[in-house]
Amino acid sequence: MVEEKQIKLAKMRGYKLAEESKGAVINTDSKIRKIADKIYRTSSSIEVISFFTEQQTSSIEETSATVQKLGTLAEELKNQLTHFSVVKLKQ
């Protein structure tokens, strides 16, 4: 009789432990899914940032090339203007 009670108590404790373990696994699974979702969203955001950074870099390179070309054109114009003299006409 005492042995049966001990077996029954052991089974109840085992059942309780199994239920607690099951709850812990479900809770852990939920947390892992939330973390995975955050990682996915962060990764997507990084891809968007990378895309716009590449576009911005390209625009800066184009602007720099345009500025250099304008500088060259301005220097050429300055050199060409040195061949002319401006005469003020009397009115």
FENRA-V338831 format. One line per field, one symbol per residue. psi: psi as a letter, one per 40 degrees, with the letter a starting at -180 (. if undefined). A space follows every 50 residues. Layout:
# FENRA-V338831
psi: ???
This chain:
# FENRA-V338831
psi: dddddddddddddddddddddddddddddddddddddddddddddddddd dddddddddddddddddddddddddddddddeeiihhhii.
